[in-house]
Amino acid sequence: MDNLKDLQSFGFTLPSPAWLFGSLVFGTLGFGVFWYGKKQQRTWTKWIGVALMVYPYAISETWQLYAVGCALCAAIWFVPD
């Protein structure tokens, strides 16, 4: 029994290497931003870090992953605390 073909018959597909890399990078950045926001007591920075860590679970397209990740990274500098 080929497990990959069984999963594909149900509509499941493996993510691309670019998606996996982006998810890892933005998740790691999110953890660092969360840690920094918690240490500096910056509420919005802390929540942007949480968003950076969580959003890859909700997005399946690679271009959307990078677009949202870049927007959240830009929000770190533009959202005042």
Gaussian input, Z-matrix of N, CA and C with variables (Angstrom, degrees):
# hf/3-21g

backbone

0 1
 N
 C     1     B1
 C     2     B2     1     A1
 N     3     B3     2     A2     1     D1
 C     4     B4     3     A3     2     D2
 C     5     B5     4     A4     3     D3
 N     6     B6     5     A5     4     D4
 C     7     B7     6     A6     5     D5
 C     8     B8     7     A7     6     D6
 N     9     B9     8     A8     7     D7
 C    10    B10     9     A9     8     D8
 C    11    B11    10    A10     9     D9
 N    12    B12    11    A11    10    D10
 C    13    B13    12    A12    11    D11
 C    14    B14    13    A13    12    D12
 N    15    B15    14    A14    13    D13
 C    16    B16    15    A15    14    D14
 C    17    B17    16    A16    15    D15
 N    18    B18    17    A17    16    D16
 C    19    B19    18    A18    17    D17
 C    20    B20    19    A19    18    D18
 N    21    B21    20    A20    19    D19
 C    22    B22    21    A21    20    D20
 C    23    B23    22    A22    21    D21
 N    24    B24    23    A23    22    D22
 C    25    B25    24    A24    23    D23
 C    26    B26    25    A25    24    D24
 N    27    B27    26    A26    25    D25
 C    28    B28    27    A27    26    D26
 C    29    B29    28    A28    27    D27
 N    30    B30    29    A29    28    D28
 C    31    B31    30    A30    29    D29
 C    32    B32    31    A31    30    D30
 N    33    B33    32    A32    31    D31
 C    34    B34    33    A33    32    D32
 C    35    B35    34    A34    33    D33
 N    36    B36    35    A35    34    D34
 C    37    B37    36    A36    35    D35
 C    38    B38    37    A37    36    D36
 N    39    B39    38    A38    37    D37
 C    40    B40    39    A39    38    D38
 C    41    B41    40    A40    39    D39
 N    42    B42    41    A41    40    D40
 C    43    B43    42    A42    41    D41
 C    44    B44    43    A43    42    D42
 N    45    B45    44    A44    43    D43
 C    46    B46    45    A45    44    D44
 C    47    B47    46    A46    45    D45
 N    48    B48    47    A47    46    D46
 C    49    B49    48    A48    47    D47
 C    50    B50    49    A49    48    D48
 N    51    B51    50    A50    49    D49
 C    52    B52    51    A51    50    D50
 C    53    B53    52    A52    51    D51
 N    54    B54    53    A53    52    D52
 C    55    B55    54    A54    53    D53
 C    56    B56    55    A55    54    D54
 N    57    B57    56    A56    55    D55
 C    58    B58    57    A57    56    D56
 C    59    B59    58    A58    57    D57
 N    60    B60    59    A59    58    D58
 C    61    B61    60    A60    59    D59
 C    62    B62    61    A61    60    D60
 N    63    B63    62    A62    61    D61
 C    64    B64    63    A63    62    D62
 C    65    B65    64    A64    63    D63
 N    66    B66    65    A65    64    D64
 C    67    B67    66    A66    65    D65
 C    68    B68    67    A67    66    D66
 N    69    B69    68    A68    67    D67
 C    70    B70    69    A69    68    D68
 C    71    B71    70    A70    69    D69
 N    72    B72    71    A71    70    D70
 C    73    B73    72    A72    71    D71
 C    74    B74    73    A73    72    D72
 N    75    B75    74    A74    73    D73
 C    76    B76    75    A75    74    D74
 C    77    B77    76    A76    75    D75
 N    78    B78    77    A77    76    D76
 C    79    B79    78    A78    77    D77
 C    80    B80    79    A79    78    D78
 N    81    B81    80    A80    79    D79
 C    82    B82    81    A81    80    D80
 C    83    B83    82    A82    81    D81
 N    84    B84    83    A83    82    D82
 C    85    B85    84    A84    83    D83
 C    86    B86    85    A85    84    D84
 N    87    B87    86    A86    85    D85
 C    88    B88    87    A87    86    D86
 C    89    B89    88    A88    87    D87
 N    90    B90    89    A89    88    D88
 C    91    B91    90    A90    89    D89
 C    92    B92    91    A91    90    D90
 N    93    B93    92    A92    91    D91
 C    94    B94    93    A93    92    D92
 C    95    B95    94    A94    93    D93
 N    96    B96    95    A95    94    D94
 C    97    B97    96    A96    95    D95
 C    98    B98    97    A97    96    D96
 N    99    B99    98    A98    97    D97
 C   100   B100    99    A99    98    D98
 C   101   B101   100   A100    99    D99
 N   102   B102   101   A101   100   D100
 C   103   B103   102   A102   101   D101
 C   104   B104   103   A103   102   D102
 N   105   B105   104   A104   103   D103
 C   106   B106   105   A105   104   D104
 C   107   B107   106   A106   105   D105
 N   108   B108   107   A107   106   D106
 C   109   B109   108   A108   107   D107
 C   110   B110   109   A109   108   D108
 N   111   B111   110   A110   109   D109
 C   112   B112   111   A111   110   D110
 C   113   B113   112   A112   111   D111
 N   114   B114   113   A113   112   D112
 C   115   B115   114   A114   113   D113
 C   116   B116   115   A115   114   D114
 N   117   B117   116   A116   115   D115
 C   118   B118   117   A117   116   D116
 C   119   B119   118   A118   117   D117
 N   120   B120   119   A119   118   D118
 C   121   B121   120   A120   119   D119
 C   122   B122   121   A121   120   D120
 N   123   B123   122   A122   121   D121
 C   124   B124   123   A123   122   D122
 C   125   B125   124   A124   123   D123
 N   126   B126   125   A125   124   D124
 C   127   B127   126   A126   125   D125
 C   128   B128   127   A127   126   D126
 N   129   B129   128   A128   127   D127
 C   130   B130   129   A129   128   D128
 C   131   B131   130   A130   129   D129
 N   132   B132   131   A131   130   D130
 C   133   B133   132   A132   131   D131
 C   134   B134   133   A133   132   D132
 N   135   B135   134   A134   133   D133
 C   136   B136   135   A135   134   D134
 C   137   B137   136   A136   135   D135
 N   138   B138   137   A137   136   D136
 C   139   B139   138   A138   137   D137
 C   140   B140   139   A139   138   D138
 N   141   B141   140   A140   139   D139
 C   142   B142   141   A141   140   D140
 C   143   B143   142   A142   141   D141
 N   144   B144   143   A143   142   D142
 C   145   B145   144   A144   143   D143
 C   146   B146   145   A145   144   D144
 N   147   B147   146   A146   145   D145
 C   148   B148   147   A147   146   D146
 C   149   B149   148   A148   147   D147
 N   150   B150   149   A149   148   D148
 C   151   B151   150   A150   149   D149
 C   152   B152   151   A151   150   D150
 N   153   B153   152   A152   151   D151
 C   154   B154   153   A153   152   D152
 C   155   B155   154   A154   153   D153
 N   156   B156   155   A155   154   D154
 C   157   B157   156   A156   155   D155
 C   158   B158   157   A157   156   D156
 N   159   B159   158   A158   157   D157
 C   160   B160   159   A159   158   D158
 C   161   B161   160   A160   159   D159
 N   162   B162   161   A161   160   D160
 C   163   B163   162   A162   161   D161
 C   164   B164   163   A163   162   D162
 N   165   B165   164   A164   163   D163
 C   166   B166   165   A165   164   D164
 C   167   B167   166   A166   165   D165
 N   168   B168   167   A167   166   D166
 C   169   B169   168   A168   167   D167
 C   170   B170   169   A169   168   D168
 N   171   B171   170   A170   169   D169
 C   172   B172   171   A171   170   D170
 C   173   B173   172   A172   171   D171
 N   174   B174   173   A173   172   D172
 C   175   B175   174   A174   173   D173
 C   176   B176   175   A175   174   D174
 N   177   B177   176   A176   175   D175
 C   178   B178   177   A177   176   D176
 C   179   B179   178   A178   177   D177
 N   180   B180   179   A179   178   D178
 C   181   B181   180   A180   179   D179
 C   182   B182   181   A181   180   D180
 N   183   B183   182   A182   181   D181
 C   184   B184   183   A183   182   D182
 C   185   B185   184   A184   183   D183
 N   186   B186   185   A185   184   D184
 C   187   B187   186   A186   185   D185
 C   188   B188   187   A187   186   D186
 N   189   B189   188   A188   187   D187
 C   190   B190   189   A189   188   D188
 C   191   B191   190   A190   189   D189
 N   192   B192   191   A191   190   D190
 C   193   B193   192   A192   191   D191
 C   194   B194   193   A193   192   D192
 N   195   B195   194   A194   193   D193
 C   196   B196   195   A195   194   D194
 C   197   B197   196   A196   195   D195
 N   198   B198   197   A197   196   D196
 C   199   B199   198   A198   197   D197
 C   200   B200   199   A199   198   D198
 N   201   B201   200   A200   199   D199
 C   202   B202   201   A201   200   D200
 C   203   B203   202   A202   201   D201
 N   204   B204   203   A203   202   D202
 C   205   B205   204   A204   203   D203
 C   206   B206   205   A205   204   D204
 N   207   B207   206   A206   205   D205
 C   208   B208   207   A207   206   D206
 C   209   B209   208   A208   207   D207
 N   210   B210   209   A209   208   D208
 C   211   B211   210   A210   209   D209
 C   212   B212   211   A211   210   D210
 N   213   B213   212   A212   211   D211
 C   214   B214   213   A213   212   D212
 C   215   B215   214   A214   213   D213
 N   216   B216   215   A215   214   D214
 C   217   B217   216   A216   215   D215
 C   218   B218   217   A217   216   D216
 N   219   B219   218   A218   217   D217
 C   220   B220   219   A219   218   D218
 C   221   B221   220   A220   219   D219
 N   222   B222   221   A221   220   D220
 C   223   B223   222   A222   221   D221
 C   224   B224   223   A223   222   D222
 N   225   B225   224   A224   223   D223
 C   226   B226   225   A225   224   D224
 C   227   B227   226   A226   225   D225
 N   228   B228   227   A227   226   D226
 C   229   B229   228   A228   227   D227
 C   230   B230   229   A229   228   D228
 N   231   B231   230   A230   229   D229
 C   232   B232   231   A231   230   D230
 C   233   B233   232   A232   231   D231
 N   234   B234   233   A233   232   D232
 C   235   B235   234   A234   233   D233
 C   236   B236   235   A235   234   D234
 N   237   B237   236   A236   235   D235
 C   238   B238   237   A237   236   D236
 C   239   B239   238   A238   237   D237
 N   240   B240   239   A239   238   D238
 C   241   B241   240   A240   239   D239
 C   242   B242   241   A241   240   D240

   B1=1.4528
   B2=1.5336
   B3=1.3154
   B4=1.4615
   B5=1.5272
   B6=1.3262
   B7=1.4662
   B8=1.5208
   B9=1.3267
   B10=1.4562
   B11=1.5299
   B12=1.3066
   B13=1.4704
   B14=1.5248
   B15=1.3292
   B16=1.4638
   B17=1.5277
   B18=1.3155
   B19=1.4678
   B20=1.5209
   B21=1.3213
   B22=1.4616
   B23=1.5227
   B24=1.3142
   B25=1.4633
   B26=1.5222
   B27=1.3362
   B28=1.4583
   B29=1.5233
   B30=1.3310
   B31=1.4518
   B32=1.5181
   B33=1.3055
   B34=1.4565
   B35=1.5211
   B36=1.3231
   B37=1.4623
   B38=1.5160
   B39=1.3032
   B40=1.4575
   B41=1.5210
   B42=1.3366
   B43=1.4696
   B44=1.5247
   B45=1.3366
   B46=1.4588
   B47=1.5376
   B48=1.3214
   B49=1.4673
   B50=1.5351
   B51=1.3313
   B52=1.4666
   B53=1.5254
   B54=1.3299
   B55=1.4630
   B56=1.5209
   B57=1.3423
   B58=1.4697
   B59=1.5243
   B60=1.3256
   B61=1.4588
   B62=1.5262
   B63=1.3347
   B64=1.4644
   B65=1.5067
   B66=1.3139
   B67=1.4564
   B68=1.5331
   B69=1.3170
   B70=1.4652
   B71=1.5259
   B72=1.3239
   B73=1.4693
   B74=1.5276
   B75=1.3264
   B76=1.4615
   B77=1.5253
   B78=1.3205
   B79=1.4672
   B80=1.5172
   B81=1.3341
   B82=1.4619
   B83=1.5261
   B84=1.3364
   B85=1.4710
   B86=1.5227
   B87=1.3269
   B88=1.4557
   B89=1.5145
   B90=1.3234
   B91=1.4576
   B92=1.5254
   B93=1.3256
   B94=1.4674
   B95=1.5208
   B96=1.3285
   B97=1.4695
   B98=1.5193
   B99=1.3329
   B100=1.4623
   B101=1.5137
   B102=1.3144
   B103=1.4684
   B104=1.5335
   B105=1.3365
   B106=1.4657
   B107=1.5337
   B108=1.3408
   B109=1.4574
   B110=1.5124
   B111=1.3154
   B112=1.4588
   B113=1.5314
   B114=1.3235
   B115=1.4601
   B116=1.5338
   B117=1.3454
   B118=1.4594
   B119=1.5287
   B120=1.3220
   B121=1.4660
   B122=1.5259
   B123=1.3281
   B124=1.4611
   B125=1.5224
   B126=1.3205
   B127=1.4566
   B128=1.5168
   B129=1.3437
   B130=1.4594
   B131=1.5110
   B132=1.3016
   B133=1.4587
   B134=1.5265
   B135=1.3077
   B136=1.4596
   B137=1.5352
   B138=1.3297
   B139=1.4602
   B140=1.5326
   B141=1.3184
   B142=1.4694
   B143=1.5286
   B144=1.3259
   B145=1.4620
   B146=1.5241
   B147=1.3168
   B148=1.4655
   B149=1.5244
   B150=1.3279
   B151=1.4682
   B152=1.5273
   B153=1.3262
   B154=1.4614
   B155=1.5319
   B156=1.3195
   B157=1.4549
   B158=1.5224
   B159=1.3313
   B160=1.4598
   B161=1.5293
   B162=1.3242
   B163=1.4629
   B164=1.5341
   B165=1.3397
   B166=1.4735
   B167=1.5297
   B168=1.3180
   B169=1.4657
   B170=1.5241
   B171=1.3253
   B172=1.4623
   B173=1.5262
   B174=1.3256
   B175=1.4646
   B176=1.5269
   B177=1.3277
   B178=1.4623
   B179=1.5338
   B180=1.3157
   B181=1.4654
   B182=1.5263
   B183=1.3287
   B184=1.4695
   B185=1.5216
   B186=1.3344
   B187=1.4637
   B188=1.5280
   B189=1.3237
   B190=1.4688
   B191=1.5259
   B192=1.3184
   B193=1.4604
   B194=1.5191
   B195=1.3387
   B196=1.4649
   B197=1.5320
   B198=1.3201
   B199=1.4679
   B200=1.5241
   B201=1.3187
   B202=1.4674
   B203=1.5262
   B204=1.3312
   B205=1.4621
   B206=1.5181
   B207=1.3304
   B208=1.4733
   B209=1.5226
   B210=1.3355
   B211=1.4669
   B212=1.5272
   B213=1.3165
   B214=1.4665
   B215=1.5321
   B216=1.3073
   B217=1.4799
   B218=1.5297
   B219=1.3284
   B220=1.4681
   B221=1.5278
   B222=1.3191
   B223=1.4637
   B224=1.5246
   B225=1.3149
   B226=1.4775
   B227=1.5212
   B228=1.3154
   B229=1.4582
   B230=1.5263
   B231=1.3155
   B232=1.4565
   B233=1.5243
   B234=1.3103
   B235=1.4679
   B236=1.5305
   B237=1.3387
   B238=1.4655
   B239=1.5237
   B240=1.3149
   B241=1.4736
   B242=1.5051
   A1=108.44
   A2=117.09
   A3=121.93
   A4=108.49
   A5=116.01
   A6=120.79
   A7=112.95
   A8=117.81
   A9=120.99
   A10=110.76
   A11=117.05
   A12=119.61
   A13=111.27
   A14=116.77
   A15=119.94
   A16=110.50
   A17=116.58
   A18=120.11
   A19=111.29
   A20=117.12
   A21=120.47
   A22=111.31
   A23=117.57
   A24=119.59
   A25=111.34
   A26=117.83
   A27=122.21
   A28=112.64
   A29=117.42
   A30=121.26
   A31=114.22
   A32=118.33
   A33=121.63
   A34=110.12
   A35=116.49
   A36=121.18
   A37=109.19
   A38=115.67
   A39=120.35
   A40=109.55
   A41=117.80
   A42=119.10
   A43=110.85
   A44=114.34
   A45=119.68
   A46=109.88
   A47=117.55
   A48=119.94
   A49=112.12
   A50=117.63
   A51=120.31
   A52=110.40
   A53=116.96
   A54=120.66
   A55=110.49
   A56=116.51
   A57=120.57
   A58=111.13
   A59=117.08
   A60=121.03
   A61=110.90
   A62=117.31
   A63=120.73
   A64=112.24
   A65=117.14
   A66=121.06
   A67=110.92
   A68=116.15
   A69=120.56
   A70=111.17
   A71=116.71
   A72=120.86
   A73=110.79
   A74=117.95
   A75=120.17
   A76=111.90
   A77=118.05
   A78=120.35
   A79=111.80
   A80=116.19
   A81=120.60
   A82=111.05
   A83=116.32
   A84=119.56
   A85=110.93
   A86=116.13
   A87=120.73
   A88=112.34
   A89=116.75
   A90=119.44
   A91=110.93
   A92=116.51
   A93=119.72
   A94=112.13
   A95=117.03
   A96=121.08
   A97=110.12
   A98=117.33
   A99=120.53
   A100=111.06
   A101=116.55
   A102=120.88
   A103=110.47
   A104=116.29
   A105=120.73
   A106=110.79
   A107=117.08
   A108=120.54
   A109=112.56
   A110=116.96
   A111=120.55
   A112=110.53
   A113=116.14
   A114=120.62
   A115=111.50
   A116=116.71
   A117=121.51
   A118=112.89
   A119=117.65
   A120=124.32
   A121=111.29
   A122=115.51
   A123=122.99
   A124=107.61
   A125=115.70
   A126=121.86
   A127=112.86
   A128=117.58
   A129=120.35
   A130=111.69
   A131=118.12
   A132=121.53
   A133=110.07
   A134=115.85
   A135=120.42
   A136=111.03
   A137=118.09
   A138=121.37
   A139=112.59
   A140=116.86
   A141=119.47
   A142=109.24
   A143=117.09
   A144=120.91
   A145=112.02
   A146=117.00
   A147=120.45
   A148=109.95
   A149=116.60
   A150=120.39
   A151=110.94
   A152=117.19
   A153=120.74
   A154=111.83
   A155=117.38
   A156=120.06
   A157=112.63
   A158=118.06
   A159=121.49
   A160=113.49
   A161=118.52
   A162=120.16
   A163=115.12
   A164=121.75
   A165=118.25
   A166=113.58
   A167=117.53
   A168=119.79
   A169=111.75
   A170=118.26
   A171=121.97
   A172=113.10
   A173=118.27
   A174=121.36
   A175=108.94
   A176=115.62
   A177=118.85
   A178=113.24
   A179=118.41
   A180=121.59
   A181=110.31
   A182=116.04
   A183=120.88
   A184=111.59
   A185=118.22
   A186=120.07
   A187=110.64
   A188=117.95
   A189=120.82
   A190=110.69
   A191=116.38
   A192=121.00
   A193=110.60
   A194=115.95
   A195=119.91
   A196=111.66
   A197=118.66
   A198=121.09
   A199=111.05
   A200=117.30
   A201=121.11
   A202=109.96
   A203=117.16
   A204=120.56
   A205=112.48
   A206=116.88
   A207=120.17
   A208=111.16
   A209=116.85
   A210=120.23
   A211=110.96
   A212=117.45
   A213=119.99
   A214=111.59
   A215=117.02
   A216=119.80
   A217=109.88
   A218=117.20
   A219=120.14
   A220=110.27
   A221=117.50
   A222=121.21
   A223=111.94
   A224=117.21
   A225=120.01
   A226=110.36
   A227=117.00
   A228=120.52
   A229=112.98
   A230=118.33
   A231=120.22
   A232=114.53
   A233=118.82
   A234=121.36
   A235=107.27
   A236=116.28
   A237=118.64
   A238=111.38
   A239=116.13
   A240=121.06
   A241=109.83
   D1=127.38
   D2=-179.80
   D3=-94.34
   D4=108.77
   D5=-174.98
   D6=-63.95
   D7=-37.58
   D8=-179.45
   D9=-64.94
   D10=-41.48
   D11=178.14
   D12=-68.25
   D13=-33.96
   D14=176.83
   D15=-64.79
   D16=-43.64
   D17=178.93
   D18=-65.59
   D19=-39.90
   D20=179.44
   D21=-66.24
   D22=-30.37
   D23=177.44
   D24=-68.25
   D25=-24.41
   D26=176.31
   D27=-89.37
   D28=-2.72
   D29=177.98
   D30=98.30
   D31=5.42
   D32=178.36
   D33=-86.59
   D34=137.46
   D35=175.88
   D36=-132.50
   D37=154.17
   D38=177.20
   D39=-80.62
   D40=144.17
   D41=177.89
   D42=-71.71
   D43=157.63
   D44=-179.96
   D45=-75.70
   D46=159.45
   D47=176.70
   D48=-59.66
   D49=-33.58
   D50=178.38
   D51=-65.34
   D52=-38.38
   D53=178.21
   D54=-66.65
   D55=-44.11
   D56=179.29
   D57=-62.13
   D58=-42.76
   D59=178.80
   D60=-63.59
   D61=-46.00
   D62=178.99
   D63=-62.99
   D64=-40.32
   D65=178.35
   D66=-62.62
   D67=-42.02
   D68=178.62
   D69=-65.69
   D70=-45.24
   D71=-178.22
   D72=-64.59
   D73=-50.05
   D74=-177.56
   D75=-69.63
   D76=-32.45
   D77=175.54
   D78=-66.06
   D79=-41.33
   D80=178.11
   D81=-66.94
   D82=-43.53
   D83=175.66
   D84=-60.61
   D85=-40.48
   D86=178.95
   D87=-60.99
   D88=-41.36
   D89=177.67
   D90=-63.78
   D91=-42.80
   D92=178.61
   D93=-64.35
   D94=-41.11
   D95=178.77
   D96=-66.73
   D97=-41.23
   D98=177.15
   D99=-61.36
   D100=-45.17
   D101=-179.43
   D102=-62.76
   D103=-43.78
   D104=178.87
   D105=-63.55
   D106=-45.11
   D107=179.91
   D108=-63.72
   D109=-36.46
   D110=178.37
   D111=-69.84
   D112=-40.99
   D113=-179.11
   D114=-67.12
   D115=-40.56
   D116=-178.83
   D117=-88.25
   D118=0.01
   D119=-178.25
   D120=56.91
   D121=47.26
   D122=177.60
   D123=-108.78
   D124=104.91
   D125=-172.11
   D126=-61.15
   D127=-50.80
   D128=-177.37
   D129=-64.75
   D130=-37.80
   D131=178.77
   D132=-63.68
   D133=-40.96
   D134=178.60
   D135=-62.63
   D136=-42.98
   D137=-179.10
   D138=-71.75
   D139=-31.38
   D140=174.29
   D141=-66.09
   D142=-38.04
   D143=175.53
   D144=-62.07
   D145=-41.58
   D146=176.88
   D147=-63.13
   D148=-42.75
   D149=179.34
   D150=-62.28
   D151=-40.91
   D152=178.44
   D153=-63.47
   D154=-33.58
   D155=179.44
   D156=-76.91
   D157=-30.72
   D158=-170.10
   D159=-96.32
   D160=-35.06
   D161=-170.02
   D162=-60.78
   D163=-28.60
   D164=179.48
   D165=-60.92
   D166=-21.94
   D167=178.90
   D168=-72.00
   D169=-20.19
   D170=-176.35
   D171=-101.05
   D172=-7.70
   D173=-174.55
   D174=-116.86
   D175=130.15
   D176=-177.97
   D177=-107.31
   D178=-19.64
   D179=179.84
   D180=-87.89
   D181=136.86
   D182=-176.82
   D183=-65.07
   D184=-43.07
   D185=-178.09
   D186=-65.35
   D187=-33.94
   D188=177.45
   D189=-69.56
   D190=-37.33
   D191=178.36
   D192=-58.86
   D193=-47.57
   D194=-178.84
   D195=-71.85
   D196=-35.97
   D197=179.81
   D198=-65.34
   D199=-48.03
   D200=-179.46
   D201=-67.78
   D202=-40.56
   D203=179.25
   D204=-62.07
   D205=-43.11
   D206=177.81
   D207=-66.55
   D208=-38.23
   D209=178.30
   D210=-64.93
   D211=-41.94
   D212=178.20
   D213=-68.08
   D214=-36.31
   D215=177.20
   D216=-66.31
   D217=-38.74
   D218=177.07
   D219=-67.29
   D220=-33.01
   D221=-179.72
   D222=-64.17
   D223=-25.22
   D224=178.47
   D225=-58.33
   D226=-40.10
   D227=-177.55
   D228=-87.13
   D229=-27.55
   D230=-173.53
   D231=-95.57
   D232=-16.79
   D233=179.74
   D234=-90.47
   D235=117.05
   D236=-179.09
   D237=-75.62
   D238=152.83
   D239=175.01
   D240=-109.38

